[in-house]
């Protein structure tokens, strides 16, 4: 069976991620500061809104995965969602960044909670099928890595664009930098990102087909999760992924506060985010080759260790902008590697599950991966909001106290190291090496050819 993917498919598959992650990047990078400094909600309450809605996102991801795994249409199992859901994503993301005039804080809190919850559910209904498509497009692990790298690369390109251009675009679209202008600018920018997301999702839908002969057996929800419960490899990878996501979203939640208050350089937000995210995009181009040469496990652990060292150096030396930029580049390049390798290993775990049980449940597996992403976002955003309140952060103030500034620096560089160290410990217990997976995939290919 020929599972080679055409170059344009690798490109257009990744475009589906770029579309959703323009709005997703706006959420993860700017929503907390939007709620506190634009909508006027306190940091503690805003953090709780983000945490609770994202916990719900984490819960409904597996639900969406079971729905996807039980879908069977002429368009395929995954592709129909790419056609319909982006329209709802656009609407709900626009509403999330729209600020009606409320007479009470209660109205603001209810609006923020409801609109963001709906936006998160729409994101889930798109993200789970998009990831689940990977094994349906190709059986070849190298071809899958290309798709994963493409999607991850476009995700970081989206975050690069969001981090670099959000502030100037908000001012331009809003017609100024006053609070009323900023509110209008965010609303218009979210709508534009949503429309771009629709266009790119439809391109992905039109150019990528489900070609592999995956199992169409109807498996009960109880059976699916029973299979997962017995698969320790999936469990290890999901927890390891959670740790990396937790680190990423703690950093993204506090970045604007760090640059604005600790460094006192709000005018450099676009520049420093460009440096950081640009390095991550560059790292994506080397991730597959690096993993192939050294092995995915060694590449993952080594890159995390380097990232930990770079982060601790930035904690101590970050006031020097030259040193900070150099270390941001190093961190961005190396930390991009686990985002590719861990996802590839999760796809392996899906193959291993089918090999052992003869049941294919990629939708559930990748929905759980999406779920731990949301859980990481939930805990990170809730923690960030509560931590800011505890260290005395004052929304919309021109300056913060020395204790607050020290706390922001610790939250930006020291705290994110902890989940990364836990990730290393977990990965030492993972035993599905490349030789084992080659055997599994060869047997699966034989079974599928027999079924044809």
N, C-alpha and C positions, 0 to 999 in steps of 0.2 A: 504494500500500500504506500503510495507516494504522498507524504505529508509535508513536502516542501512548500513554503509560503512565499508568494511573490513579494518583491520589495515594496511595491505600492501598498500591499495589504499591511505590512508591518507599519508603514507610515500612517495609513488611514485608521488602523486600529488604535494607535496612540492618540490620534486626533480626538477620538471619543473621550479620552481621559482629559485632554486639554480643555475641552468644552465644559465638562462638569467641574473641573478643578479651578477654573477662573473664579466661579462663584464660591467653590469650596475653600479656595485660598483666601478670598475676601472674608469668609466666615472665620476660619481658624486664626487668621492673623489680625483682623481688625474688628471682629464683632464685640469682643469684650471692651475694647476702648471706645467703640461706637456706642455701646450701651451706657458706659460711664460718662464719657466726655461729650457725647452728642445728644443722646436721648435723655441723659440726666438721671440714670438709675445708679444707686450706690454700688461700690465695687463688690461688697459682700453679697448683695441681692443678685446682681448681674452674674456673679460666679455661680450662685446656686441655680439660677435659671439655666445657664449653660450646662451645668452638671446634670441636673434632673432631666432635661430634654435629651441629652446625649446618652444618659443611662437608658432611657426609653428606646433610643435608636439602637443601642447595643442589644436590647431585648428583642426588638422586632426584626433585626437582621436574620437570625436563624429562622424566624417565621417566614420571611421572604425567601430564604433559601429553600425551604420545604415546598413553597408554592412553585418556585422555579423548577425544582427537580421533578415536580409532578405535572409540568406543562408539556404539552405535545401538540404543536400546530404545524401547518404547512410551511410556515416561515421558520420553523425550528423551535427549539426549547428556550433559547435566550434572546434571539433577535427581536421578537415582537416588543419587548420592553424598551429596546433602544429607539423604537419608532414612536411610541406613545408617551412614555414617562417624561422626556425632556421638556415638554410643554408645561407640565405641572411644576417641574423644577423651576422653570423660568418665573412663573407666576408667584410661587411661594418665596423664592429668594428675593424678588422685588419687594414683596410685602414686608419681609423681615427687615429690610433696610429703609422702609418708609415709616415716617414718624407722625402719625395723626396728633392733633392737639387734644390732649386729655386734661381735664380739670384736676384729676387726682393721680397720685403715684400708682394707685391700684390699677387704673386703666392702662398705664404704661406697662406695668408688670404683666398683666393679662395679655395685652397685645404682643409683647415680646415673646412670651412663653408659647402662645398659640401659633403665631406665624413661624417661629423657628422650629417648633415641633413638626409642623406640616412640611416645612422645607427639608428637614432631616429625613422624614419618611419618604419623600419623593426622591431624595438622593439615594437612599437605600434601595428603592425599587429600580433604580438605574444601575447603581454600582455593583450590586450582587450579580446580575446577569452579565454585565460587562466582564467581570473577572471570571465568572463561570464558563464563558465562551472559550477560554484558552484551551482546555483539553479537548473541546469539541472541534477546534480548528486544526489541531495537529497532535499526533502521538509522539512526535520527535521532541525530546527534551531540549535540544539545541534550538529548534524552531520556537518552542515555547519560551525559551529564554529571550529570544528576539522580541516576541510580543510583550513579555513582561518588561524588558528594558525599554521598549518603545513607550509603553504606558507610563512607566515610572519617569522616563525622561520628559515626556510631555506634561506630566504632573508637576515636575519641578520647574519646567519652563513656565507653566501657568503661575506657580508661586513666585517665580522670578519676576514675571510681568506685574503681578499684583503688588509685590513688595516694592518694586521700583516706581510704578506709575500711579498707584492709588491716590496718594496725596495730591500730586499735580492734577490728575484727572478729576478728582472730587472738586477741587477749586475751580477748574475750568468749566465743568458741567454745571456747577452750582452758581457760577458767576461771581465768586468771591470767596473770602476766607472767614466771614462772619458766621455765627452759629446757624442762622437760617439758610445761608448759602451752602454750608457744609451738609446740612440735612438733605437738601435738594440734590446736591452732588452725589451723595451716597446712593440715594434712591435711583437716580438715573443711571449710575454706573452699574448697579446690581441688575437693572433691567437689560442694559446692553450686554453684560456678561451672560445673562440668561438666554438672550437671543442667539448669541454666538454658540452657546452650548447646544441649542436645538439644531443649528446648522451642522455642527461637527458630529453630533450624534447620528444624524441622518446619513452623513457621509460614511461613517463607520458601519451603519446598518446596510448600506447599499453595496459596500465593497468587500465585506467579510461574510463568508458562508460557514455553516456548521457542516464539516465534511467527514468527520470520523464517525464510525459506527458505535456510538455509545449505547449502553444498556437503556432500554425503554421500559423496564419492568417497574410496576407501581409498588413502591415500598412504603410501608406505613411510617408515620412520623416517629412512632415509638421504636420501630426497627432501626431507622436511620440513626437516632441518637444512641441506641444500644450499640450499634457498630462503632460509633465515634468514642463511646465510653471505653471500649476495649482497645482502642488504638492510642497507645501512649505516645507514639511519634507525632501524631496530629496535636495532641495535648501539649507536648513540649514546645512545638513550633508556634502554636498559638500564644502561649504564655511568653515565649521569647519575643514574638512580634509585638505583643502588648507592651513589653518593656521598651522596645525601640520607639513605638508610637508615643508612649507616655513621655519619653525624653523629648521627642520632636515637638509635641504640642505644649509642653511646659515652656520650651524655648520660644515657640511662635506666640504664645499667649503673653509673654513678658517682653518681647523684643522692642515694641514701640515704647514701652515705659522705660526700658533700659537706655535706649538711644535718646529719648526726650529728656529724662531727668538725671540719670546717673552720669551719662556722658555730657549732657547739656548740649547736644548737637541735633536738634530736631530737623535742621536743614540738611543733615547727612543721612536721614532715614533711607531715602531712595538709594543713595550711593552704597551704603553699607549692606543693605538688603540685596542689592544687585551683586555685590562681591560675594556674599554668602551663598545666595541661591545660584549664582552663575557658576561658582565652584562645584556645587552639587550637580548641576547639569553636565559640566565637563566630566565629573567623576563617573556619570552614567555611561559615557562612551567607552570607558575602560573597565567597567564592572564585569561584563561578560568574559572578556579576555583574561582579566585578573583571576576570576573564579575558575575558569577553565584551566589555567596554567598551574595554579596552586591548589585547586580543589575548593569547593564552595565552603566547606567548614573552616579550613585554615584561613581562607580569605576573609570570611565573616568575623572570626575571632580577632585576627590581626587588625582589621580595620576598626573594630570597636575599641581595642586597646589604644590605638593611636588617637582615636577620637576623645577618649577619656583624658589622655595626657594633654592634648590640645586645649580641652575645655578647662582643665585645672590651671594651665598656664594663662589662659585668658582671664580667669578669676583674679590672678595675682598681678598681671601685667596689662590688663585691658585698657587702662587709662592712656597708654601710648598707642595712638591711632595706627601707626605703621605696623607695630607688632600685632595689634588687634586684627588688622586686615590680613596679614600673613597667616595668622592662626585660623582666621575664619575660612580662608582658602583651603588650608590643610584639613580642617574639620569637615568642610563641605564636600571635599573630594572623597575622603575615606568613609564618611557616614552614608554616602550614597550606595555603597557596595551591599550592606545588609538588606537594603530595601529591595534589591534585585534577588539576592541569593535566598533570603528567607521565603519570599513568595514562590520562587522556583522549587524550593524544598517542600513547600505546602502542596504544590501540584504533584510532586513525587509521592507525598503521603496519600493523595487521592488515588494514584495508581496502585500503591501498596494496598490500600483498602479494597479496591476492586479485585486485585490479585488474590487476596485472602478470602473475600466474601462473595465475589462475583456480583457485587452491587456497586453501581456508580453513583456517588452522591456529591459531585463537585459543587453543586449549588449550596448544599449545607456547609461543606468545608469552607468554601470561599465566603459564604455569608458569615460564618463564624470569624473568619479573618477580618471581614469588614466590621463585625461586631466588636472585636477587640480593638480595632482602630477607634471606633466610636467610644468605647469604654475608656481608652487612653485619653481621648479628647475630653470626655466627661470629667474624669478625675483631674486632668491637667487644668482645665478651665475653672472647675470648682475650687481646686487648690489655689490657683493663681488669684482668684477673686478674694478668697478668705485670707490668704497670706498677705495680700495688699492691705486688707482691712486691719489685720493684726499688726502690721508694721507701721500703721498710721498714714497710709496713702490718702491724700485729699484730692478728689476729682476736680479737674479744671483749674487747679492751683498752678501758679507760675513756678514755684519752687517747692521742694519737699524737704523734710528734716534729714539730718545726717543718718539717723537710725533707719529711716525709710530707704535712703539711698543704698546703705550697706545691705539691707534686706533684698532690694531689687537685684543687686550684683550677685548675691548668694543664690537667689532663685534662678537667675539667668545661667550661671555656670557651675555651681557646686551641686545643687539638688538634682539636675538632669543626669549627673554621673551615676547616681545610685542605681537607677533601673538598668543602665548599660552593664554595670558589674554583675547584676543578677542575671542578665541575659547570657553572659559568658558562662556562668556556672551551669545554667540550664542546657546550653548547647553541648557541654561536655558529656551529657547523658544521651545525646542523639546518636543512633547506631545505623541509620539507613545510608550506607556509603554508596558510591557510584556503581560499584560492582554488583551490589545487591539489587539496585534499581534497574540496571541493565538486564538482569535476569528476569525481573518482574515484567518489564516492558516487552521483552521478547515473548514471554508466555502470553501476555495479553494480546499481542499482535497475532499470535498463532490462533488464539481463541476467536478473535474477531474475523480473521480470514476464513475460519471454519464455518462461522455463522453466515457468511455472505453466500 
